[in-house]
Amino acid sequence: MSAHADTLTHDSHEAHGHGALSENNFLGLPNIKLAMWAFLGSECMFFGSLIGTYFFYHGNSLSGPLPKDVFSIGITSISTFLLLMSSVTMALGVDAMRQQKPMKARTFILLTAALGACFVGFQVVEFHEFYTEKHLVFAGPNASLFGSTFYTMTGFHGTHVTVGVIWLLIMSVLITKKKLVPGKEAVNVEVMGLYWHFVDIVWIVIFTFVYLLEFLK
Amino acid sequence: MASIADFAAAQKPIYHQERPSKTGLMDWLTTVDHKKIGILYGGAGLFWLLIGGLEALLFRIQLAKPDQHIFIGDTYNGLVTMHATTMVFLAVMPMIAGFSNYFVPLMIGARDVAFPRMNAFSWWTFFAGSLTINASLLFCGAFPAAGWTGYAPLTTKEFSGMPIDFWWAGLTLLAVSSMVAGVNFVVTILNLRAPGMTLMRVPVLTWMMLVIQFLLAFSFPPVAVGLILLAFDRTFGTVFYSTGMGGDPHLWQHLFWLFGHPEVYVLILPSMGIVSEILPVFTRRPLFGHHAVIFSGVFIGFVGFGVWGHHMFTAGMGPIADAAFASTTAIVAIPTGVKIFNWIGTMYNSKMTFPTAMLFAISFIPMFTLGGLSGMMHASPPLDLQQHDTYFVVAHFHYVLVGGALQGLFAGFYFYMPKISGKMLNETLGKIHFWVFLIGFNVTFFPMHMLGNHGMPRRIYTYPADAGWNTENLLATGGVFLMAGATLLFVYNLITSLKNGKDAGSDPWDANTLEWMTSSPPPVHNFDFTPVVLSERPLWDHKYTPGMEIPVPEQAEEIHMPSPSWKPMWVSASAGLIIVGLLTFSGIAGIPGWPLCIVGALGVIFSVYAWVTEPV
């Protein structure tokens, strides 16, 4: 028995996350955090497939317009900047929650949601402009492969940002109602942060490889 | 030795829930108990196994003799498509999910999975998906008929009708279910292990379950993307699979097989795990090369992501890609061989007993090896070009999936049912089941090797009498009847055992692992106290190795169990509503379906909010 004592250092009765289950906790990590990492791995495959599809078809369109004809780097740089800044406010929100300052955390969370909403707003404007002025069509008889792949890929990213914004808003309501309090539940904000940063990183990949590389000579 | 029973007699654990479990039907609808969800999955899997078998029986009747016209054209194609779709997604996968649900928490000494309500959500989403796929028969009067691989552009609107909409809708729901379950069980196995259960002490079956959960979480997204693109093509008129607009038929094949090949390892690895659990018990030995068996399983999981192109040798990927995929595919033989030799090593020169579970486990090895050997032939592009789309391939994957996966699951049923129901299955009926099934299986599928080599292609509904394929086809059809009879006998055995079976007791096989430490069936909280694990065979060492007893705590534990919940079903139903909205997007009889998407999305937001604010 004593020979195995070294393997028994983990406390089995410590509950984690919001559940008060009598649970084992072998790795000493909250379940919810581990789950988010696994989920983000799954999401990597999801966006990898979407971005892969875009590049698989890159240059295959039989009709115009072409990427160079529609992208306006200036506008998209602004929305990209806003999304990058939202990662800063998200990190500050996570930090405030850790420091037991829920109201400060809520402010940063709402700020993050606002920046995210701005990004989505920019995307709506961009889609509208591409469609009406540059005649990049998603579906139907005038659609092109570029249109279908571009709108689907960036649309799914925009959907992820939208889901994130809704999640942030729900979280701020829960903080207001004191249903989400610092301490053990701070990890929920941290997990939200992981998701948010991931969505941000996906956009960095899309902006670099889909938008910027188009103009590389 | 007697200390565990003493504990149970002396100390009742202090046990509470936020809300008490319901009773009767309401209990099954709201349960978040991994054991009940496991039973639901297993029951659904058995049901669809019978349906999928019936479909096979019907098209084998059509093929029994040349020039028959019983099920032809799209009816035949529909039967073949649904046979494969049903067997892969609705029979074998849920049976695996059933074993995974029921036994993973028990094997690692946990009270439940990491996210019990997410687990219920997986089940209800699976349930909705299984109904959706089959609903095409109800609403369109026909089955999807594009093959289980659903190659686009064959599945686009130009070439396929409404049933394909049900197919992508159902598969999308199944994909969501599997991805969520994958994340849930990865966390469960990594984090909820009992104290002392280091990774190398995790039972091999649980290890294989861990590998497949990663495969589920990481391989389903590509096919989900493929299905979404297909849905967009069919619903909105995008041009992803439209060759007239520059689309490339390779796209679907890549997305599908990037999922499809890891998927076949999802189907086989759990059965390998079951065999690795059963052999040591009935040889009274530890598993030979225990670590090598685990690592080879992990290796198979990794390599599984790099071999998908061997399904596409005839699609024209070019010599470089062909060579790369041929090499990675050949590499799979190494970890598989490691496992086979370790199983043989476990049995070699041992004092074996032969209950039905052991018979199935032993016959798994040569049957799977036969399938593996013909698989190795397909790793070679020149050979594959000859065999592609012939019955040789059909023989190959049925040896792997029926001789392998299904026999492994049968072994699992005979081995584990006493734990689930508390009753032993009838051994005489079991042995009849085994022999009739084994003979029927070989009579069905062995001749298909010959058929393939004599040039009979897959997916044709009849053949001329002078093609020289008559005897083998008749034999194959006869074999299917043997398999069907054996399977019905098995189901009869399962059902009657619930009433007439001998009481199993907690440890009928004198087994090795933690699940045999608790009563049969286990109580809601699984274990009266959290076991501490001191070796890779904790229960065996508890019984037979002095000084290695599982320590019994002085005091009873306080146990908090999750409460029943409707929320998982709400979220599943809302997600289902989005899918129905997409299915009827442009409207049926003038009523547009797209508002359903909005209602469904709002429903998801609302029920997720209710979910996270609900006390557990």
Interface residues (C-beta under 8 A of the other chain):
Chain A: M1 H4 T7 L8 H10 D11 S12 H13 A15 H18 G19 A20 L21 S22 E23 N24 N25 F26 L27 L29 N31 L34 A35 A38 F39 G41 S42 E43 M45 F46 G48 S49 L50 T53 F56 Y57 N60 S61 L62 S63 F138 A139 G140 P141 A143 S144 L145 S148 T149 T152 I166 I170 L174 K179
Chain B: I108 G109 A110 R111 D112 A114 F115 M179 G182 V183 N184 V186 V187 L190 N191 L192 R193 A194 P195 G196 M197 T198 A217 F218 S219 F220 P221 P222 A224 V225 G226 I228 L229 F232 F236 G237 T238 V239 F240 M245 G246 G247 D248 H250 L251 H254 L255 L258 T530 V532 L534 G547 M548 P551 E557 E558 I559 H560 M561 P562 I605 V608 Y609 V612 T613 V616
